[in-house]
């Protein structure tokens, strides 16, 4: 049956002939799919080995990547009075609670977090 260009007249075939053809097709498909899967797995393993080789070569050439620069912590500048845990530093996109409040006529100054005044009391003396 391999290599034959046979045209089948399915309407003329009996149920048993159709079933035998179905079983043969399933068997051939199973064998071909298994074979193709094995080939693809071999190729994938080869690509992974090549990638590992390139990574090891590049790590020998280039020293370890630099660490990201640490940025200082940005403290919140604005706070939602209705929900004190919701704060915003003033950087990036405005949070929804602030956007909604600004649309209702509030000003951004109403949400500023006022820092406590620095303590100017005299330094403790040692006795």
N, C-alpha and C positions, 0 to 999 in steps of 0.2 A: 504494500500500500504506500510505502515511502516513495516519494518522487513521482507519484502519478497525479496527473491533472484530471481527475475524474469529476464530472459534474453529476450531482445527485438529484434525482427527481423525488423529492421528499413526499410529494403527494402520492406517488406510486408505490412507496415503500410500506411494508407492513409495520405494525407496532414493534414486533420483535427485531426487525432489521434496524429500525430507528433506535431502539434501545441499545443494540450492539454497537451501532455507530456512536451513540452517546458515550458508552463506556470506553470505547477506543479513544475518542476525543479527550475524555477526562484523563485517561492514562497518559496519553501523549502530552497534554498540557501540564500535568503534574511533573513529568520527567523534565520537560523543558523549563518550567518555572524553577524547579529545584536547581537545575544546572545553571540557569541565569543568576539565581540568587547567590550560588557559590562563587561565581565569577565576580559579581559585584562586591561580595564580602572580601574576596582576595584583593580587589582594587582598593577598597576602603582601607584595609589593613596596610597596604603599600603606601597610600597617601598619608596615613597617620605616621608611619615610620619616617617618611620624608619630612613631614612637618616637625616631628621630634628632633630630627637631625638638624634642620634649619634653626630651630629654637636653641639647641645646644651650641651650635656654631655661633649664633648671634650673641649668646650670653658670654661666650669666650671673648668675642670682639668687643662688645659693649659691656661696661660694668652694670651692676644692678641699677634699675631705674630709680631716679630720684624720688624721694617722698614728696607728697604734696605739701606746699607751704601751708603752715598753720595760720589761719586768720584769727584775729582776736574775736572773742565772743561779742555779739551785738545784742545789747540789752533792749528790751521793749520800750517804746516811747509812747505808745497809745494803748488804751485799755477799754474794753467794753464795760460800761458801768452796770449793765444788766447781768453780765456774766464775767466776773473778774478774771476767770482763768483764760479768757480770750484776749490775747494781746497781739500787738504788731510792732515790729521794729522800725517801720518806716521804709523798709527796703522791699523790693519786689512788688508783686501785685497786691492791691488792697484786699483785705479779707471781706467776705460777704457782709458781715455785720456792720463794718464801717461804710461800705458802699451803700448799703440800704439806709443807714442813718444819714449819710450825706444827701441822699436823694430826698429825704423827708424834710430837709431844711436845716439840719444840724451843721455846725462847722467843725472842722478837724481839731481846732483848739480845745473844744469841749472834751475831747478824749485823751488829751495829753496827760501822761503820768507825771505828777509833780514829785520830784525827788525831795527827800527830807533835807532841810538845811544842814550844812555841816556843823558838827558840834564844836563850838569855840570855847568850851570850858577849859580851864587851866589843866595842864598835864598833871598827872598824879606824881607827887613827889615821894621819893624814898625816905623813909624815916630811919 
